[in-house]
Amino acid sequence: MTAVLGAVGAGMANEVGKRGLETAGGLVRRIAGREVVAPADPDQTALVARIVYDGVHRDPALARAWQVFARTVPLYGAGTATGRARPELPPSSRFFTDRDDAMKVLDREASRAADGRPRIALLHGAPGMGTSALAVHWGVRRAAKWFPDGQVHVDLRGFSAGTALDGSTALRAVLRQLGVPDEEVPPTAQDRIVLLRSLVAGRRLLMVLDHAYSAAQVRPLITSAPGVFVLVVAANALPGVDAVRVPVGPLAKRDAVRLLTDLTSKQVVSRARATLPAVLARCGGSPFALRAAALRLTDEAAPAAQEPSSRQGADAASNVDDPVRTAAEDAYRLLAPATARLYRLMSLHPWPAIGPDTASWIGETDTTEAERLLAELVTVHLLELDHDGRHFYRPAVRAHAEDTAHHEDRAAGCAAAVTRAVAGHLDLALRAANAALPESWRVPPPPHDDTRPHPSYANRAEAMDALVAERGNLLQAVHAAEEFGDFTTVVRLGQALWPLQLKAGHHEELLPALRLAARTADTHFPGTRAAGALHFQLAHTLGELARHEEAETAARAAAANERAAGHVRGHASAVELLGLLRLRQWRYDEAYAGFDEAGRIYDTIGPGAEGERDLPRARALLERHRGRALRGLGNWEEARERLTVALRFFRDTREAYNTARTLTDLAETSLDSGDPAGALPLIDEAVTALAAERASYQLAHLRALRESCLDADQSTG
């Protein structure tokens, strides 16, 4: 019973999971004979399970009802296909040298006899020393035989506190690589940990956690499963991580020369023997710096030991202990002016993934030229490519570029570059959001600006893909706009995130930006529609993350701001959201009261007023919500009446998805009330309605519900 209730809570990421939670609430209420609030943690889940256990042992009819419900709940990771993907590491470097001692330590930890202790090692070394390359090389070349079930690689982006993934987001990334769809990733970190441990039990996996920043990132991903080896890669020794520590230092001179020879040729290294000592000294045993120097060794027109300018010489002298920065300076001195300018200006904000659009806005050029300049920066190792073909800086390289920009472009030029990037991302966000969700009144219209090229989208899916791909930069644009005091842009960017929230999830990633946008609206635009909209969005995301108390506070703030702004439709929608949050918490009386209040607010919208055209649909949705609350209360006859009214509207307007959802509500109400035979035709109609909707989760739920009806019917017979 604890497992069933836990699975219900963990499945809230999709519509079927939310439906299961509501069904569980009504059934628990019947079993307990009173209101029981939905459990928010494992201890509360255990208490509710005890209530269910005691109740079903007193009443055989309730026991049968629980058994029928339990059959419809998928127990994630328990022998299903979910989470059975076989992930792989990225390709290893073609040329790799030394590190034998470090790899022997990894060999021992990966192959030691299981004794209940987690298998975990920590590779740590200064930036550019090849820690990430060592982890991948060892995993691909030497350890593949030990991990036949796959090799997970997650970039924790721990270059700074601002860029590092939190533990919950890191868990999502691991679960996705293990084959768990976004729709099945549990909303809470604790449920994600439980799911991860169930998926890796009995499997032989390598998990590489790259660019770790803190122990807090790593701890949720550690498991005691005997077949799992966790390999953490960090710039320092990460106090708080209980692991075998493997320091990674500079390459010895012999190995540095060998790597240069592999990267170029014996002839090139021989020709450069006069300057080779200076090259090796500047590279400081860093594989990154040596790879960058190899390009210059092969370029006879640009020898590696050319004389620096006075400022560059001082900069290099001050960075003798930072070979990555020194290599960046050497490469920078060889760039053409346009490439050098773009290199500098793109570094002024931590954009996580730079593509041609972002580069074109910053560099004031077209995307074709931006692509050429980006490719040139990749060639000289000043930019890296991620798995999606987008560009990013190594932290030390970005620090060099940023310092150089402040020196050469001055404050005005730097501020203008970031402003252009923010404006470009705002334009993209608003246009993509309106294309992805054209019927929504929550998304602000795009600006009327015909002086610049605008992105266009063939359909909703293409627009959503653009928002998903660009979400990291959009979130950074919110912070950049706030830093520059552009509070209107902060608010508009926050509102443009609505389609991402509604259709793509990623709630833990969006939450910091939504909090910032809501705070900004409270400070600079209190009592406005924008403030109401952002608190509504914040409440929605907090609800999806099962942070119910915070969600209710945000929903109340949304209602207060919408009421102050005189926005009746927004006020009613915020009150309706409060009802939905209470429904999810099994507070059915309060939920019903909230839906009634929302209905009264909708009734004040008169003929010709804003939102009047939306009233029939809004009222139909409220009738469905009322029916769901009444079902939870056990008032099945009245629930049927309300749901039937809603069904009539959705059938008449040919809304297949909402028709199917309402039919499912009616079927579950019939099953709850002891009429499984009456539920069957409703289920069959719902399946027909969903035939063209690609609603795989809903169809799977309906099939399970149909089987439960047949079982219940046979039991009754």
Salt bridges, closest charged atoms under 4 A:
GLU15 OE2 - ARG661 NH2 3.28
GLU22 OE2 - ARG628 NH2 2.19
GLU35 OE1 - ARG29 NH1 3.95
ASP54 OD1 - ARG50 NH1 3.61
GLU88 OE2 - ARG86 NH1 3.81
ASP107 OD2 - ARG142 NH2 2.43
GLU109 OE1 - ARG112 NE 3.10
ASP115 OD1 - ARG112 NH1 2.99
ASP115 OD2 - ARG117 NH2 2.70
ASP155 OD1 - HIS211 ND1 3.02
ASP182 OD1 - ARG172 NH1 3.03
ASP182 OD1 - ARG176 NE 3.38
ASP210 OD2 - HIS153 NE2 3.28
ASP210 OD1 - HIS211 ND1 3.93
ASP255 OD1 - ARG258 NH1 3.05
GLU300 OE2 - ARG271 NH2 3.90
ASP315 OD1 - ARG325 NH2 3.90
GLU329 OE1 - HIS400 NE2 2.55
ASP330 OD1 - ARG282 NH2 2.43
ASP330 OD2 - ARG296 NH2 3.62
ASP330 OD1 - ARG333 NH2 2.63
GLU364 OE1 - ARG341 NH2 2.74
GLU364 OE1 - ARG420 NH1 3.69
GLU369 OE2 - ARG372 NH2 2.73
GLU376 OE1 - ARG372 NH1 3.69
GLU384 OE2 - ARG394 NE 3.16
GLU402 OE1 - ARG398 NH2 3.92
GLU402 OE2 - HIS406 NE2 3.99
ASP403 OD2 - ARG325 NH2 2.56
GLU408 OE2 - ARG311 NH2 3.75
GLU408 OE1 - ARG344 NH1 3.35
ASP409 OD2 - ARG344 NE 2.65
ASP427 OD1 - ARG431 NE 2.87
ASP427 OD2 - HIS454 ND1 3.22
GLU439 OE1 - ARG460 NH2 2.93
GLU470 OE1 - ARG390 NH2 3.25
GLU470 OE2 - HIS425 NE2 3.20
GLU508 OE2 - ARG172 NE 2.65
GLU508 OE1 - ARG192 NH2 2.73
GLU509 OE1 - ARG471 NE 3.21
GLU509 OE2 - HIS506 ND1 3.30
ASP522 OD1 - HIS535 NE2 2.84
GLU544 OE1 - LYS18 NZ 3.11
GLU544 OE2 - ARG584 NH2 3.41
GLU550 OE1 - ARG515 NH2 2.95
GLU552 OE2 - ARG556 NH2 3.23
GLU552 OE2 - ARG582 NH2 3.58
GLU552 OE1 - ARG587 NH1 3.07
GLU562 OE1 - HIS567 ND1 2.85
GLU576 OE2 - HIS625 NE2 3.14
ASP589 OD2 - ARG29 NH2 3.43
GLU590 OE1 - ARG587 NH2 2.74
ASP596 OD1 - ARG626 NE 2.80
ASP603 OD1 - ARG619 NH2 3.01
GLU610 OE1 - ARG529 NH2 2.51
GLU610 OE2 - HIS567 NE2 3.93
GLU610 OE2 - ARG569 NH2 3.44
ASP614 OD2 - ARG569 NH1 2.42
GLU623 OE2 - ARG626 NH1 2.51
GLU623 OE2 - ARG642 NH1 2.98
GLU637 OE1 - ARG640 NH1 3.24
GLU655 OE2 - ARG617 NE 3.04
ASP665 OD1 - ARG19 NH1 2.67
ASP665 OD2 - ARG624 NE 2.54
GLU668 OE1 - ARG19 NH1 3.39
GLU668 OE1 - ARG631 NH1 3.36
GLU668 OE2 - HIS701 NE2 2.97
ASP672 OD2 - ARG631 NE 2.71
ASP684 OD1 - ARG706 NE 2.91
GLU685 OE1 - ARG651 NH2 2.74
ASP711 OD2 - ARG71 NH1 3.35
